[in-house]
Amino acid sequence: MARMHLELSGLTKSFGSLVANDHIDLVIEPGQIHCLLGENGAGKSTLMNMLYGLLQPDAGEILIDGEKVAIHSPSDAIAQGIGMVHQHFMLVPVFTVAENIMLGREYTRAVGVLDRKKADALVTELSERYGFEVDPEALVEDIPVGVQQRVEIIKALANNARVLILDEPTAVLTPAEIDELIAVMRQLKENGTSIVFITHKLKEVKAIADTITVIRRGKVVGSAEPSATEEELAELMVGRAVDLVVDKDPATPGDTVLRVEGLTVIDERGFTAVDGVDLEVRAGEILAVAGVQGNGQTELAEALLGLTPIAAGRISLDGNDLTGRTTRDRLDAGIGYIPEDRAHDGFVGSFSVAENLVLDMARRAPFGKGLSLRTDEIEKNAQERVEEFDIRTQSTDLAVSSLSGGNQQKVVLARELSRPLKLLVASQPTRGVDVGSIEFLHTRMVKERDNGTAVLIVSTELDEIAALADRVAVMYRGKVVGVVPADTPRDELGLMMAGASKSEAEVVATENPTTLGTI
Amino acid sequence: MSETTTTPDTVRVPAPAAIEAPADRTRRLRVGSLMLVFALIGLLLAIFTNGGKATFQLVSGDLQNNLFGVPAQATALILGILGVIAAGAYVLRRVPQSYSGYLATLLGICFIGSFLCWAAAGKTFPLANQFQGTLNFATPLILGALAGVLCERAGVINIAIEGQFLVGAFTAAVVSSTTGSSAAALIAAALTGVLMAALLAVFSIKYLVNQVVLGVVLVVFASGITGYLFDQFLQEDAANMNTPDVLSAVKIPLLGDIPFFGPILFNQTILVYLTYIAVAVVTFVLFETRWGLRVRSVGEHPKAADTVGIRVKRVRYSAVLWAGVLAGLGGAFFTVGYAGSFSKDMTAGNGFIALAALIMGRWNPIGAMVAALFFGFATQLQSQLQIIQTPIPGELLLMAPYLATIIAVAGLVGRVRAPKADGEPYVTE
């Protein structure tokens, strides 16, 4: 396969007043794994979308093997040999694997009739070559996320991609799957394919990169060797020294606050999302629920708040049965909630910071009075919260949607913590949040624990779990496969996230350490 | 990659039969009680059936021969009980979820059967007429629903089918009257259907106008312009402008000789045959060809289609314009296929009923056809019953199919799933 030398020169893109990419220069050498490291919102995806023809640069050029090329659309990019695996997969869920792979370059017999046999054969051939096990006739919506990602990779390879862009490919994978992905990437590299690997996870970068380019606020701020330490990389990425470890004393757990017994949730497709879960969270401790996305954690959190109906089981808070109570009752009983998708469920984007800070309290004194709102009280509250939670906004009248992800999340946390809480449920509290805000949010949640609140955190990030948890409950296919201490090795957690029991995980993890686990 | 790493599988397993999701339970009880109501009405009708024999006439016009008689009350009772069993089995979860559609169909057939026995007891019911009329009412509905399937599979909601019907009907009448050529009339109707479709396409795909509002506006526009032209020209000179030739029936050899169904299905006009062909062609094209795959991809996940180099908007334009051909032909049926002249707003909401057929048929061409036939059957039944005189007002009966649609759309036949990007304009930065 022909190798490609790819050069981006002075690429610039702005959206309104925001300069997402500011004169970015980048060289991708043939057959290299090139890591683009940067925080959420640093401009990595914008850059790659320009390379893939989904966005048009305002200035700058793209050179392939020294020659300037114009990429106006994804088909131009594909024709040049550029393939991309998007963070949110670009697969049609109701199509089969083979249909997805041939979409856009269909095999046909006479008069445009699809040749499914040929497409199936191609899928089988490519998946055998790379050791994937993919059934060409399976519907994409029925296969696991990890396999969907392989379908995306096969799709790019079927188009003879010489440069493969992987946008945050590990977010949806278990550690074991990440290991397999790394093996695939190395195999591709040996065949001469260049890989652009976009991530904000330092461990992964160190494990696989040949070259590292760091992007911050739309600019290339430097490059690093894979031998650099995590602290050095983090400092380059954030722009200042970062404390990767949250200061926290050992927990002093009190009485059981939340008790969940036999909780079962059936999702809207009729599948078991949460399968007979028993959990206890005590005052003054953080219980982290670990697991790969889609194993029932989201539904568990929603069921605790009464946002999802439950099929069986009991939920009690401080001994009071909450099963079947409304969400408002549960909030009044002292549950705080940080939803997984903050923009969708956490706040009203077009409302101001001040309004969002009292969203759940507007009907009560001092903010509500009869049918009207006390705007002076709301404003006063907003000033205090903005101060206390270091919310970076020019004014409390600004719409929350105009804030950065980190500051939006601070608004949500500030609102939830302004009520007296017995239990805080936080689902993916730092997803899409910059490192500075992550530090703040983590510290604040630990402080809440130290105040005696029971804290339940749902996270797919093992780093976050290691930083916060006092105990870890691992979920797989809706079941809790085990509750283990916070210092359980990463590889063991990873295996449990794939369904292994605690004892199995211990044995396998010692015998077969993964690439990321050994860094 | 180590040998022992397990591949995690985040696919969820179906809930065990013992546990039912609360939403499913509510739905089952709600739908089930409605089914029970229908079943009990059927049984009640059977109890009140009297008059000895119900006679069904198998060849239209022939009142002496080809009659088929059954003991009215006994037959109605058997069907009524069967219906109750079907509804009961659904409510009590005695059959797997996936068979619930068959139960509903069985109940429907039983209900109609016992109803017919009740209505025809002691009388003669023209069964051949009933089926003939069903096809007449259903033909434009099928064409309209197919047009809807094409549009919505590509992600464009088409509320304007009614408007396309009207201009199609108008054009066919005028062109047939002035040229005397039925072929020209059909082609012209198809073309004006495409023109209406072009308006829908440009405003929804290019200018991102809300598709529901746009569709309603187009219907009002079509009604206005055909009404104006009718007043200005057709009424002035009806003899030359509004006397289209009605298409003549063409009997297909062999097939047309099949007893009972032969004359009904295969002694029809060219437009009806075109409709049969359209169902087959749309089904094949949508599911077996490159164009169909692309149409469905832009209706489900336009961005995914874009990232593999498919021109989303272009595919949507092509689907909406082809749908215009079908809707225009459906409109032509009202004048040159059936009535023989154009009158104001003569399509009388059939375009919206076609839309209901599309939804009840779950965005599937065959399903839409079955739903359209069902609606046609009910409409024809209502007029037949007026002729043989039953105690129930026909207008009440006419509501039944739409009631059934609401039940079906509410999720009787499993969950209804529209194309994911239906009605969402595709915007690129």
Interface residues (C-beta under 8 A of the other chain):
Chain A: F15 Y52 L54 L55 S73 P74 S75 I78 M84 H86 F89 M90 L91 V92 P93 V94 F95 E99 N100 M102 L103 G104 R105 E106 T108 V111 G112 V113 L114 G131 E133 D142 I143 P144 V145 G146 K155 T174 A176 E177 D179 E180 A183 T264 I266 D267 E268 R269 G270 F271 T272 A273 V292 Q293 G294 N295 P309 I310 A311 A312 Y476 R477 G478 L495 M497 A498 G499 A500 V508 E511 N512 T514
Chain B: M1 S2 T4 T5 T6 T7 P8 D9 T10 V11 R12 V13 P14 A15 P16 I19 E20 A21 P22 A23 D24 Q97 E288 T289 R290 W291 L293 R294 R296 S297 E300 H301 K303 A304 A305 D306 T307 V308 G309 I310 R415 K420 T428 E429
